[in-house]
């Protein structure tokens, strides 16, 4: 069973682990049947279940359609997993940009204050109607 609770020292579960350990056994489907239901190759599904592949927006939409848990659920799991690992990297090769002052979060939020509109007035992707 996947790690329900994790602390800062243990990685959150990979979405493939949740599918492999929790969801597939409840569905009582083979990997081949589940891949066919999702409309993906058995290899693609197997790589995800073995935690060698990530959840893409397209795959999250397929999982949402099949399981009804929501696209954001799957993308959120992937984001938490990726972020946990990224925060443990050293980035020794990255240097601060000389001469540039550090940006404050309030300065970077100006764009979002336009309620999801770009400078040209066009909506961002999250404003587009859901299909």
N, CA and C of each residue as an Amber inpcrd file, in Angstrom:
protein
   393
   0.8440000  -1.1790000   0.0000000   0.0000000   0.0000000   0.0000000
   0.8870000   1.2400000   0.0000000   0.4760000   2.2780000  -0.7140000
   1.2820000   3.4850000  -0.7930000   1.3220000   4.2060000   0.5460000
   2.2420000   5.1300000   0.6640000   2.3890000   5.9050000   1.8870000
   1.2530000   6.9220000   1.9750000   0.3270000   6.7350000   2.9040000
  -0.7910000   7.6690000   3.0300000  -0.3090000   9.0180000   3.5460000
   0.5130000   8.9820000   4.5470000   1.0590000  10.2050000   5.1060000
   2.5640000  10.1600000   4.9230000   3.1230000  11.2670000   4.5610000
   4.5590000  11.3160000   4.4090000   5.0660000  12.5830000   5.0610000
   6.2710000  12.5230000   5.5480000   6.8570000  13.7060000   6.1460000
   7.9130000  14.2470000   5.1960000   8.6150000  15.2360000   5.6490000
   9.5840000  15.8650000   4.7560000  10.7660000  14.9700000   4.4460000
  10.8820000  13.8480000   5.1450000  11.9990000  12.9470000   4.9180000
  11.6620000  11.7800000   3.9980000  10.4010000  11.5420000   3.7640000
  10.0310000  10.4530000   2.8650000   9.2310000  11.0190000   1.6940000
   9.5270000  10.5110000   0.5350000   8.8950000  11.0180000  -0.6920000
   7.4060000  10.7060000  -0.7040000   6.6080000  11.6140000  -1.2560000
   5.1900000  11.2830000  -1.4640000   5.0900000  10.1600000  -2.4890000
   3.9820000   9.4680000  -2.5250000   3.8720000   8.3530000  -3.4670000
   3.8320000   8.8310000  -4.9130000   4.4580000   8.0520000  -5.7550000
   4.3750000   8.2860000  -7.1970000   2.9610000   7.8930000  -7.6340000
   2.3630000   8.6040000  -8.5800000   1.0180000   8.2280000  -9.0410000
   0.9360000   6.7820000  -9.5190000   2.0070000   6.2730000 -10.1010000
   2.0160000   4.8830000 -10.5390000   1.8840000   3.9130000  -9.3880000
   2.4690000   4.2760000  -8.2580000   2.3550000   3.4360000  -7.0640000
   0.9020000   3.3780000  -6.5890000   0.2330000   4.4930000  -6.6090000
  -1.1690000   4.5290000  -6.1880000  -2.0310000   3.6920000  -7.1270000
  -1.7800000   3.8250000  -8.4250000  -2.5210000   2.9960000  -9.3880000
  -2.2410000   1.5180000  -9.1710000  -0.9680000   1.1890000  -9.0150000
  -0.5480000  -0.2110000  -8.8940000  -1.0360000  -0.8570000  -7.6010000
  -0.8910000  -0.1360000  -6.4880000  -1.1640000  -0.7360000  -5.1780000
  -2.6190000  -0.5860000  -4.7120000  -3.2560000   0.4940000  -5.1040000
  -4.5920000   0.7680000  -4.5650000  -5.7190000   0.6150000  -5.5850000
  -5.5180000   1.1490000  -6.7700000  -6.6340000   1.2320000  -7.7130000
  -6.8010000  -0.0300000  -8.5520000  -5.7230000  -0.5040000  -9.1570000
  -5.8410000  -1.6970000 -10.0070000  -6.3890000  -2.9120000  -9.2570000
  -5.9380000  -3.1890000  -8.0210000  -6.5230000  -4.3330000  -7.3140000
  -8.0290000  -4.1870000  -7.0770000  -8.4890000  -2.9650000  -6.8270000
  -9.9240000  -2.7520000  -6.6210000 -10.7130000  -2.9470000  -7.9120000
 -10.1020000  -2.5810000  -9.0400000 -10.7750000  -2.7220000 -10.3310000
 -10.8500000  -4.1710000 -10.7890000  -9.9450000  -4.9900000 -10.2610000
  -9.8710000  -6.4080000 -10.6580000  -9.7010000  -6.5340000 -12.1800000
  -8.8150000  -5.6680000 -12.7180000  -8.5110000  -5.6780000 -14.1530000
  -7.0330000  -5.9990000 -14.3220000  -6.7160000  -6.6080000 -15.4420000
  -5.3110000  -6.8020000 -15.7740000  -4.7520000  -5.4790000 -16.2930000
  -3.4430000  -5.4020000 -16.3640000  -2.8010000  -4.2100000 -16.9140000
  -3.2090000  -4.0180000 -18.3740000  -3.3030000  -5.0950000 -19.0870000
  -3.7070000  -5.0370000 -20.4920000  -5.1260000  -4.4680000 -20.6370000
  -6.0450000  -4.9510000 -19.8030000  -7.4260000  -4.4610000 -19.8460000
  -7.5040000  -2.9830000 -19.4590000  -6.7590000  -2.6090000 -18.4260000
  -6.7850000  -1.2200000 -17.9790000  -6.1760000  -0.3010000 -19.0320000
  -5.0850000  -0.7200000 -19.6550000  -4.4690000   0.0780000 -20.7220000
  -5.4510000   0.2660000 -21.8750000  -6.1470000  -0.8010000 -22.2410000
  -7.1290000  -0.7070000 -23.3240000  -8.2650000   0.2410000 -22.9450000
  -8.7020000   0.1780000 -21.7050000  -9.7630000   1.0660000 -21.2260000
  -9.3300000   2.5320000 -21.2960000  -8.0550000   2.7850000 -20.9830000
  -7.5240000   4.1520000 -21.0250000  -7.1930000   4.6080000 -22.4480000
  -7.0360000   3.6530000 -23.3530000  -6.6490000   4.0040000 -24.7180000
  -5.1740000   4.2950000 -24.8500000  -4.3560000   3.6230000 -24.0290000
  -2.8980000   3.7810000 -24.0970000  -2.2810000   2.3970000 -24.2870000
  -1.0100000   2.3880000 -24.6650000  -0.3460000   1.1010000 -24.8520000
  -0.0840000   0.4360000 -23.5020000   0.0140000  -0.8590000 -23.5240000
   0.3270000  -1.6050000 -22.3020000   1.6950000  -1.2020000 -21.7770000
   2.6170000  -0.9310000 -22.6960000   3.9600000  -0.5050000 -22.2940000
   3.9260000   0.8350000 -21.5630000   3.1520000   1.7710000 -22.0910000
   3.0480000   3.0860000 -21.4440000   2.4850000   2.9440000 -20.0300000
   1.4390000   2.1420000 -19.8900000   0.8570000   1.9280000 -18.5660000
   1.8430000   1.2200000 -17.6440000   2.5210000   0.2030000 -18.1530000
   3.4790000  -0.5290000 -17.3240000   4.6020000   0.3750000 -16.8330000
   5.0900000   1.2510000 -17.7040000   6.1430000   2.1850000 -17.2910000
   5.6500000   3.1240000 -16.1980000   4.4010000   3.5340000 -16.2790000
   3.8250000   4.3700000 -15.2310000   3.7210000   3.5840000 -13.9280000
   3.2090000   2.3690000 -14.0030000   3.0450000   1.5490000 -12.7980000
   4.3780000   1.2090000 -12.1490000   5.4350000   1.1270000 -12.9580000
   6.7780000   0.8600000 -12.4330000   7.5050000   2.1420000 -12.0320000
   6.7960000   3.2580000 -12.1010000   7.3010000   4.5770000 -11.6950000
   8.4570000   5.0530000 -12.5710000   8.4210000   4.6700000 -13.8270000
   9.4260000   5.0980000 -14.7980000   8.8780000   6.1620000 -15.7500000
   7.6220000   6.4900000 -15.6120000   6.9590000   7.4700000 -16.4780000
   6.1440000   8.3930000 -15.5840000   5.9720000   9.6280000 -16.0410000
   5.2020000  10.5980000 -15.2660000   3.7850000  10.7360000 -15.8180000
   2.9430000  11.3320000 -15.0170000   1.5820000  11.6420000 -15.4420000
   1.6290000  12.9320000 -16.2560000   1.1890000  12.8760000 -17.4850000
   1.0710000  14.0750000 -18.3170000  -0.3590000  14.5950000 -18.1970000
  -0.5870000  15.7920000 -18.6860000  -1.9420000  16.3430000 -18.6610000
  -2.8940000  15.4480000 -19.4590000  -2.4100000  14.9410000 -20.5790000
  -3.2470000  14.0720000 -21.4210000  -3.5870000  12.7690000 -20.7030000
  -2.5990000  12.1640000 -20.0370000  -2.8540000  10.9240000 -19.3150000
  -3.7490000  11.1860000 -18.1030000  -3.5640000  12.3160000 -17.4440000
  -4.4340000  12.6800000 -16.3200000  -5.8860000  12.8010000 -16.7840000
  -6.0900000  13.3590000 -17.9660000  -7.4500000  13.4790000 -18.5110000
  -8.0360000  12.1000000 -18.8000000  -7.2060000  11.1940000 -19.3120000
  -7.6740000   9.8230000 -19.5690000  -8.0480000   9.1210000 -18.2620000
  -7.2020000   9.2800000 -17.2380000  -7.4790000   8.6660000 -15.9400000
  -8.7390000   9.2570000 -15.3200000  -8.9210000  10.5600000 -15.4770000
 -10.1310000  11.2030000 -14.9710000 -11.3650000  10.6360000 -15.6540000
 -11.2860000  10.4890000 -16.9510000 -12.4310000   9.9680000 -17.7130000
 -12.7750000   8.5390000 -17.2910000 -11.7380000   7.7460000 -17.0300000
 -11.9540000   6.3420000 -16.6720000 -12.3290000   6.1560000 -15.2020000
 -11.7100000   6.9440000 -14.3150000 -11.8790000   6.7020000 -12.8860000
 -12.6870000   7.7680000 -12.1610000 -12.7830000   8.9650000 -12.7710000
 -13.5790000  10.0220000 -12.1730000 -12.9550000  10.7150000 -10.9750000
 -11.6500000  10.6590000 -10.8160000 -11.0070000  11.3010000  -9.6640000
 -10.5970000  12.7400000  -9.9350000 -10.6140000  13.1600000 -11.1750000
 -10.2610000  14.5290000 -11.5120000  -8.8580000  14.6560000 -12.0710000
  -8.7220000  15.4840000 -13.0700000  -7.4210000  15.7440000 -13.6920000
  -6.4690000  16.3380000 -12.6650000  -6.9680000  17.2770000 -11.8600000
  -6.1150000  17.9400000 -10.8750000  -5.5860000  16.9710000  -9.8290000
  -6.3420000  15.9470000  -9.5130000  -5.8790000  14.9320000  -8.5580000
  -4.5950000  14.2810000  -9.0650000  -4.6300000  13.8110000 -10.3090000
  -3.4710000  13.1120000 -10.8620000  -2.2870000  14.0490000 -11.0770000
  -2.5540000  15.2320000 -11.5950000  -1.4700000  16.1880000 -11.8040000
  -0.9030000  16.6630000 -10.4700000  -1.7630000  16.7840000  -9.4680000
  -1.3010000  17.1750000  -8.1350000  -0.3920000  16.1320000  -7.5210000
  -0.7420000  14.8720000  -7.6710000   0.1230000  13.7970000  -7.1730000
   1.4880000  13.8500000  -7.8430000   1.4870000  14.0270000  -9.1680000
   2.7470000  14.0820000  -9.9060000   3.5630000  15.2990000  -9.4870000
   2.8830000  16.4380000  -9.3200000   3.5750000  17.6600000  -8.9100000
   4.2190000  17.4970000  -7.5410000   3.4870000  16.9450000  -6.5710000
   4.0400000  16.7370000  -5.2280000   5.2690000  15.8390000  -5.2760000
   5.1760000  14.7780000  -6.0450000   6.2980000  13.8430000  -6.1700000
   7.5080000  14.5310000  -6.8040000   7.2830000  15.2140000  -7.9220000
   8.3800000  15.8960000  -8.6170000   9.0010000  16.9890000  -7.7590000
   8.1640000  17.7640000  -7.0830000   8.6630000  18.8560000  -6.2610000
   9.5010000  18.3330000  -5.0980000   9.0610000  17.2650000  -4.4730000
   9.8100000  16.6880000  -3.3560000  11.2190000  16.3360000  -3.8060000
  11.3270000  15.6910000  -4.9710000  12.6510000  15.3080000  -5.4670000
  13.4590000  16.5190000  -5.9300000  12.8200000  17.4700000  -6.5630000
  13.5300000  18.6600000  -7.0460000  14.1120000  19.4620000  -5.8890000
  13.4350000  19.4960000  -4.7610000  13.9210000  20.2530000  -3.6190000
  15.1500000  19.6110000  -2.9800000  15.4460000  18.4120000  -3.3540000
  16.6100000  17.7320000  -2.8050000  17.8300000  17.8030000  -3.7250000
  17.7000000  18.4620000  -4.8460000  18.8170000  18.6450000  -5.7670000
  19.6460000  19.8410000  -5.3280000  20.9230000  19.8250000  -5.6280000
  21.8080000  20.8850000  -5.1370000  21.8180000  22.1250000  -6.0190000
  21.7190000  21.9910000  -7.3120000  21.7780000  23.1060000  -8.2530000
  23.0360000  23.9560000  -8.0540000  24.1600000  23.2870000  -7.7920000
  25.4250000  23.9990000  -7.6000000  25.8410000  24.7880000  -8.8300000
  25.3650000  24.3880000  -9.9930000  25.7410000  25.0630000 -11.2280000
  24.9150000  26.3220000 -11.4950000  23.9300000  26.5960000 -10.6540000
  23.0740000  27.7640000 -10.8520000  23.5890000  28.9080000  -9.9890000
  23.7970000  30.0460000 -10.6010000  24.2700000  31.2430000  -9.9020000
  23.1970000  32.3270000  -9.9970000  23.1620000  33.1900000  -8.9990000
  22.2430000  34.3270000  -9.0310000  22.6260000  35.2250000 -10.2040000
  21.6350000  35.8160000 -10.8160000  21.8820000  36.7000000 -11.9510000
  22.4410000  38.0120000 -11.4260000  23.6510000  38.3310000 -11.8470000
  24.3200000  39.5320000 -11.3730000  23.6190000  40.7950000 -11.8330000
  23.5530000  41.7880000 -10.9570000  22.9620000  43.0620000 -11.3080000
  21.4470000  43.0850000 -11.2300000  20.8160000  41.9610000 -11.1770000
  19.3520000  41.9220000 -11.0990000  18.9450000  41.8450000  -9.6350000
  17.9900000  42.6690000  -9.2700000  17.5210000  42.5900000  -7.8880000
  16.5740000  41.4070000  -7.7610000  16.4910000  40.8720000  -6.5920000
  15.6060000  39.7390000  -6.3640000  14.1570000  40.1960000  -6.5100000
  13.3660000  39.4380000  -7.2170000  11.9560000  39.7580000  -7.3910000
  11.1790000  39.3550000  -6.1390000  10.2600000  40.1730000  -5.7600000
   9.3690000  39.8450000  -4.6530000   8.1430000  39.1590000  -5.2220000
   7.5460000  38.3320000  -4.4050000   6.3730000  37.5920000  -4.8720000
   5.2650000  38.5470000  -5.2810000   5.1120000  39.6540000  -4.5800000
   4.0400000  40.5850000  -4.9220000   4.2350000  41.1570000  -6.3190000
   5.4750000  41.3220000  -6.7480000   5.7420000  41.8370000  -8.0860000
   5.4080000  40.8010000  -9.1490000   5.6270000  39.5390000  -8.8370000
   5.3720000  38.4930000  -9.8240000   3.8990000  38.1480000  -9.9220000
   3.0890000  38.5930000  -8.9820000   1.6640000  38.2810000  -9.0040000
   0.8460000  39.2830000  -9.8150000   1.4580000  40.3300000 -10.3150000
   0.7130000  41.3290000 -11.0740000  -0.0560000  40.7220000 -12.2430000
   0.5710000  39.7970000 -12.9320000  -0.0840000  39.1630000 -14.0820000
  -1.3490000  38.4190000 -13.6460000  -1.2960000  37.7390000 -12.5170000
  -2.4690000  36.9870000 -12.0730000  -3.5940000  37.9080000 -11.6250000
  -3.2700000  39.1370000 -11.2710000  -4.3100000  40.0820000 -10.8780000
  -5.2030000  40.4580000 -12.0510000  -4.7630000  40.1840000 -13.2530000
  -5.5760000  40.4780000 -14.4400000  -6.6090000  39.3790000 -14.6820000
  -6.8450000  38.5480000 -13.6580000  -7.8440000  37.4780000 -13.7120000
  -7.6160000  36.5350000 -14.8810000  -6.3600000  36.1200000 -15.0200000
  -6.0690000  35.1010000 -16.0140000  -5.9790000  35.6070000 -17.4270000
  -5.7840000  36.8900000 -17.6380000  -5.6560000  37.4440000 -18.9870000
  -4.2110000  37.8060000 -19.2500000  -3.7690000  37.5340000 -20.4440000
  -2.4150000  37.9260000 -20.8290000  -2.4120000  39.4150000 -21.1300000
  -1.2370000  39.9470000 -21.4050000  -1.1200000  41.3730000 -21.7070000
  -1.9210000  41.7630000 -22.9450000  -2.1610000  40.8280000 -23.8350000
  -2.9410000  41.1130000 -25.0460000  -4.4400000  40.9710000 -24.8080000
  -4.8170000  40.5480000 -23.5960000  -6.2320000  40.3790000 -23.2920000
  -6.7660000  38.9960000 -23.6100000  -5.9230000  38.1330000 -24.1640000
  -6.3500000  36.7730000 -24.4870000  -6.3920000  35.9370000 -23.2100000
  -7.3540000  35.0350000 -23.0890000  -7.4180000  34.2020000 -21.8840000
  -6.2740000  33.1950000 -21.8550000  -5.8330000  32.8860000 -20.6340000
  -4.8750000  31.8030000 -20.4700000  -5.6260000  30.4840000 -20.6380000
  -4.8840000  29.3980000 -20.7320000  -5.5030000  28.0960000 -20.9620000
  -6.5170000  27.7210000 -19.8980000  -6.2610000  28.1180000 -18.6360000
  -7.2070000  27.7260000 -17.5790000  -8.5380000  28.4520000 -17.6880000
  -8.6290000  29.4730000 -18.5420000  -9.8840000  30.1850000 -18.7460000
 -10.7230000  29.6030000 -19.8710000 -10.1620000  28.7050000 -20.6270000
 -10.8820000  28.1520000 -21.7650000 -11.9550000  27.1850000 -21.2790000
 -13.0480000  27.0580000 -21.9940000 -14.1130000  26.1550000 -21.5650000
 -13.6310000  24.7030000 -21.5290000 -14.1430000  23.9730000 -20.5480000
 -13.7890000  22.5530000 -20.4290000 -14.5460000  21.7580000 -21.4690000
 -13.8850000  20.7260000 -21.9700000 -14.4920000  19.8620000 -22.9830000
 -14.9070000  18.5650000 -22.3400000
